[in-house]
Amino acid sequence: MISVLFAVLTALSNGSASVLQRRAAMKVPDSKAMRLSLLGHLVRQKGWLAGILLVIVAAVCQAVALATGPISVVQPIFVIELPATLLLAGWMMRVRASRSVRYGIAAVTVGLAVGLASAAPTGGSDAVRGADWVPTLLLTGAFEAGLIVAALRLRGNARAALLGLAAACGYALTAALMKDAMAHLGPGGGAVALLTSWQLYATAAAGVGALFLLQNALQAGSLVAVQPMLTIGDALISILYGVTLFGEQLRTGWWLLPELAGLGLIGAGCVVLARSSLATDTLGPRPSPPRVR
């Protein structure tokens, strides 16, 4: 129950951060895309800094959640980040949620409940064998490199979606590394063991890389394109890490039917939310200001 509570707090914090970061990224010119100067431009904006503070709060909550529960339970809960993001954006910009938005939120919520109840993730270890990280890191690196190369050949929302998925992969990897690092606080370990573990610093590196990809995704297109790829991608890739790295088990057999149904509801809800006027009115690209002659 503690892990679920802190997973929800993580999703709410990340959703709030996404709103603030998106509003800041909308002010950045296209010439800053995929450059370190992008972060230099953003760091001078108070809204973006407030978003980063919320990202830090979310990281602490996520660490607690992962230390007390399976990654296959914690990370999928983050799909509620999309509804939370849109509701918060509507509240901040005083745009009322339509009936379709409420249906979309209901679909995501019910889909998550059905999916988790059907899969019932259990078991697994808190730590990963060192040798198991080698193929995981190689495959993850190759997958992300492929997404980035493909994204650089596109523009607009297509680029934003691919970079959003790459960021999702980075955040899922960050969660897996974080969970493995937190295992050093267990019996026979402690703060010293945690601070001297390579997983802790790999967590920081992966998190910074994912953040960089997310900022470029938000700058390339609308949140409508980024957020569904980010939330669903993070959940599915995290489950894959949970099963392959930590040995967590999911129900199979006929349970796959309600699991797929839950996933379908989540996907349908995300599509409805992505197409809603709440998303386009609050977080879509702003019109270009008129030129002064």
C-alpha positions as CSV (number, residue, x, y, z in Angstrom):
1,M,0.0,0.0,0.0
2,I,2.9,2.4,0.7
3,S,4.4,1.8,-2.7
4,V,1.0,2.5,-4.4
5,L,0.6,5.8,-2.4
6,F,4.1,7.0,-3.3
7,A,3.6,5.9,-6.9
8,V,0.5,8.1,-7.1
9,L,2.3,11.0,-5.6
10,T,5.1,10.5,-8.1
11,A,2.6,10.6,-11.0
12,L,0.9,13.8,-9.7
13,S,4.3,15.5,-9.2
14,N,5.5,14.5,-12.7
15,G,2.2,15.6,-14.2
16,S,2.6,19.1,-12.6
17,A,6.2,19.3,-13.8
18,S,5.1,18.4,-17.4
19,V,2.7,21.3,-17.5
20,L,5.2,23.8,-16.2
21,Q,8.0,22.5,-18.5
22,R,5.8,22.4,-21.5
23,R,4.8,26.1,-21.0
24,A,8.4,27.0,-20.8
25,A,9.5,24.9,-23.8
26,M,6.9,26.5,-25.9
27,K,8.9,29.8,-25.7
28,V,12.1,28.2,-27.1
29,P,12.9,28.7,-30.8
30,D,13.3,25.7,-33.1
31,S,17.0,26.6,-33.6
32,K,17.7,25.3,-30.0
33,A,16.4,21.8,-30.7
34,M,18.8,18.9,-29.7
35,R,21.4,21.4,-28.4
36,L,22.7,21.9,-24.9
37,S,21.8,25.6,-25.3
38,L,18.1,24.5,-25.0
39,L,18.6,23.8,-21.3
40,G,20.5,27.1,-20.9
41,H,17.5,28.9,-22.3
42,L,15.0,27.0,-20.1
43,V,17.0,27.4,-16.8
44,R,16.4,31.2,-16.9
45,Q,12.6,30.6,-16.7
46,K,11.0,30.4,-13.2
47,G,8.3,28.1,-14.4
48,W,10.8,25.6,-15.7
49,L,12.8,25.7,-12.5
50,A,9.6,25.0,-10.5
51,G,9.0,22.0,-12.8
52,I,12.5,20.7,-12.0
53,L,11.8,21.1,-8.3
54,L,8.7,18.9,-8.8
55,V,10.8,16.4,-10.7
56,I,13.1,16.1,-7.7
57,V,10.0,15.6,-5.4
58,A,8.8,12.9,-7.8
59,A,12.2,11.2,-7.8
60,V,12.1,10.9,-4.0
61,C,8.6,9.6,-4.0
62,Q,9.5,7.1,-6.8
63,A,12.5,5.9,-4.8
64,V,10.3,5.1,-1.8
65,A,7.7,3.4,-4.0
66,L,10.3,1.2,-5.7
67,A,12.0,0.3,-2.4
68,T,8.7,-0.9,-1.0
69,G,7.1,-2.6,-4.0
70,P,7.6,-4.4,-7.4
71,I,8.6,-2.3,-10.4
72,S,5.8,-4.0,-12.3
73,V,3.3,-2.4,-9.9
74,V,4.9,1.0,-9.3
75,Q,5.6,2.1,-12.8
76,P,2.3,1.2,-14.5
77,I,0.5,3.5,-12.0
78,F,2.2,6.4,-13.7
79,V,-0.3,6.2,-16.6
80,I,-2.5,8.4,-14.4
81,E,0.1,11.1,-15.1
82,L,-1.6,12.0,-18.4
83,P,-5.1,12.6,-16.9
84,A,-3.5,14.5,-14.0
85,T,-1.5,16.6,-16.5
86,L,-4.5,17.6,-18.5
87,L,-6.7,18.4,-15.5
88,L,-4.0,20.5,-14.0
89,A,-3.4,22.3,-17.3
90,G,-7.1,23.0,-17.6
91,W,-7.3,24.3,-14.0
92,M,-4.2,26.6,-14.5
93,M,-5.5,28.0,-17.8
94,R,-9.2,28.0,-16.8
95,V,-10.3,25.6,-19.5
96,R,-13.2,23.4,-18.5
97,A,-13.0,19.7,-19.0
98,S,-15.5,18.3,-21.5
99,R,-17.5,15.1,-21.2
100,S,-15.1,13.3,-23.5
101,V,-12.2,14.2,-21.1
102,R,-14.1,12.7,-18.2
103,Y,-14.7,9.5,-20.3
104,G,-11.0,9.4,-21.2
105,I,-10.0,9.7,-17.5
106,A,-12.5,7.0,-16.6
107,A,-11.1,4.7,-19.3
108,V,-7.5,5.2,-18.2
109,T,-8.4,4.7,-14.5
110,V,-10.5,1.6,-15.1
111,G,-8.0,0.2,-17.5
112,L,-5.2,0.6,-15.0
113,A,-7.3,-1.1,-12.3
114,V,-8.3,-4.0,-14.5
115,G,-4.8,-4.5,-15.9
116,L,-3.0,-4.5,-12.5
117,A,-5.7,-6.7,-10.9
118,S,-5.5,-9.2,-13.7
119,A,-1.7,-9.3,-14.0
120,A,-1.2,-9.3,-10.2
121,P,2.6,-8.8,-10.2
122,T,4.2,-10.8,-7.5
123,G,7.6,-12.1,-6.4
124,G,10.9,-10.9,-7.7
125,S,14.1,-9.8,-6.0
126,D,15.1,-6.3,-5.0
127,A,18.5,-6.6,-6.6
128,V,19.9,-7.5,-10.1
129,R,22.8,-9.8,-10.8
130,G,25.6,-7.6,-12.1
131,A,26.1,-9.6,-15.3
132,D,22.4,-9.2,-16.2
133,W,22.9,-5.5,-16.7
134,V,25.3,-5.9,-19.6
135,P,22.8,-7.1,-22.2
136,T,20.1,-4.9,-20.8
137,L,22.2,-1.7,-21.2
138,L,23.3,-2.7,-24.7
139,L,19.8,-3.4,-25.9
140,T,18.4,-0.3,-24.3
141,G,21.1,1.8,-25.8
142,A,20.5,0.4,-29.2
143,F,16.8,0.9,-29.0
144,E,17.1,4.5,-27.8
145,A,19.7,5.3,-30.5
146,G,17.3,4.0,-33.2
147,L,14.5,6.2,-31.9
148,I,16.7,9.3,-31.8
149,V,18.1,8.7,-35.3
150,A,14.5,8.2,-36.7
151,A,13.3,11.3,-34.8
152,L,16.0,13.6,-36.2
153,R,14.7,12.8,-39.7
154,L,11.2,14.0,-38.8
155,R,9.6,17.2,-37.6
156,G,6.7,18.3,-35.4
157,N,4.6,15.9,-33.5
158,A,6.1,12.8,-35.2
159,R,9.5,13.8,-33.8
160,A,8.0,14.6,-30.5
161,A,6.3,11.2,-30.2
162,L,9.5,9.3,-31.0
163,L,11.6,11.4,-28.6
164,G,8.8,10.9,-26.0
165,L,9.1,7.2,-26.4
166,A,12.9,7.4,-26.1
167,A,12.4,9.5,-22.9
168,A,10.0,6.8,-21.6
169,C,12.7,4.2,-22.1
170,G,15.2,6.3,-20.3
171,Y,12.8,6.8,-17.4
172,A,12.0,3.1,-17.2
173,L,15.8,2.4,-17.1
174,T,16.2,5.0,-14.5
175,A,13.5,3.3,-12.3
176,A,15.2,-0.2,-12.8
177,L,18.6,1.3,-11.8
178,M,17.0,3.1,-8.9
179,K,15.4,0.0,-7.5
180,D,18.6,-1.9,-7.8
181,A,20.5,0.9,-6.1
182,M,17.9,1.1,-3.2
183,A,18.6,-2.6,-2.5
184,H,22.0,-1.6,-1.1
185,L,20.1,0.0,1.9
186,G,19.0,-3.5,3.0
187,P,20.6,-5.9,5.5
188,G,24.3,-5.8,5.3
189,G,24.3,-2.5,3.4
190,G,23.5,1.0,4.4
191,A,24.1,4.5,3.2
192,V,27.8,3.8,2.5
193,A,26.9,0.8,0.3
194,L,24.3,3.0,-1.5
195,L,26.7,5.9,-2.1
196,T,29.4,3.6,-3.4
197,S,27.2,1.6,-5.8
198,W,27.5,2.2,-9.5
199,Q,23.8,1.9,-9.9
200,L,23.2,5.1,-8.0
201,Y,25.3,7.2,-10.4
202,A,24.0,5.3,-13.4
203,T,20.5,6.3,-12.2
204,A,21.5,9.9,-12.2
205,A,23.0,9.6,-15.7
206,A,20.0,7.9,-17.1
207,G,17.7,10.4,-15.5
208,V,19.6,13.3,-16.9
209,G,19.6,11.7,-20.4
210,A,15.8,11.0,-20.2
211,L,15.2,14.6,-19.0
212,F,17.2,16.0,-22.0
213,L,15.2,13.8,-24.4
214,L,11.9,14.9,-22.8
215,Q,12.7,18.6,-23.1
216,N,13.5,18.1,-26.7
217,A,10.3,16.2,-27.2
218,L,8.3,18.9,-25.6
219,Q,10.0,21.5,-27.7
220,A,9.5,19.6,-30.9
221,G,5.7,19.2,-30.7
222,S,2.7,19.3,-28.4
223,L,2.2,17.6,-25.2
224,V,-0.6,15.7,-26.9
225,A,2.1,13.8,-28.9
226,V,4.6,13.4,-26.1
227,Q,2.5,12.4,-23.0
228,P,0.8,9.3,-24.3
229,M,4.1,7.8,-25.6
230,L,5.8,8.8,-22.3
231,T,3.3,7.3,-19.9
232,I,2.4,4.1,-21.8
233,G,5.9,3.5,-22.9
234,D,7.3,3.9,-19.4
235,A,4.7,1.5,-18.0
236,L,5.3,-1.3,-20.6
237,I,9.1,-1.1,-20.7
238,S,9.2,-1.0,-16.9
239,I,7.1,-4.2,-16.7
240,L,9.6,-5.8,-19.2
241,Y,12.5,-4.8,-16.9
242,G,10.6,-6.1,-13.9
243,V,10.1,-9.5,-15.5
244,T,13.5,-9.9,-17.1
245,L,15.8,-8.2,-14.5
246,F,14.0,-8.7,-11.2
247,G,12.2,-12.0,-11.9
248,E,8.7,-10.6,-11.1
249,Q,5.9,-12.8,-12.3
250,L,2.6,-11.9,-14.0
251,R,-0.5,-14.0,-14.5
252,T,-0.7,-15.6,-17.9
253,G,-3.2,-18.0,-19.6
254,W,-6.7,-16.7,-19.8
255,W,-5.7,-13.7,-17.6
256,L,-4.1,-12.3,-20.7
257,L,-7.6,-11.4,-22.0
258,P,-8.5,-8.9,-19.2
259,E,-4.9,-7.7,-19.2
260,L,-5.1,-6.8,-22.8
261,A,-8.6,-5.3,-22.2
262,G,-7.1,-3.1,-19.5
263,L,-4.3,-2.1,-21.8
264,G,-6.9,-1.4,-24.6
265,L,-8.9,0.8,-22.2
266,I,-5.8,2.8,-21.3
267,G,-4.8,3.2,-24.9
268,A,-8.3,4.3,-25.9
269,G,-8.5,6.7,-22.9
270,C,-5.1,8.2,-23.9
271,V,-6.3,8.7,-27.5
272,V,-9.5,10.5,-26.3
273,L,-7.5,12.7,-24.0
274,A,-4.9,13.5,-26.6
275,R,-7.7,14.6,-29.1
276,S,-9.6,16.6,-26.5
277,S,-10.0,20.3,-26.7
278,L,-8.6,20.5,-23.2
279,A,-5.3,19.3,-24.5
280,T,-5.1,21.4,-27.6
281,D,-6.5,24.6,-25.9
282,T,-4.1,24.5,-22.9
283,L,-0.9,22.8,-24.1
284,G,-1.0,23.0,-27.9
285,P,1.4,25.3,-29.8
286,R,0.7,29.0,-29.3
287,P,0.1,31.0,-32.5
288,S,3.1,33.0,-33.7
289,P,2.9,36.7,-32.7
290,P,2.3,39.2,-35.6
291,R,5.5,40.7,-37.1
292,V,6.1,44.4,-36.6
293,R,6.8,46.2,-39.8
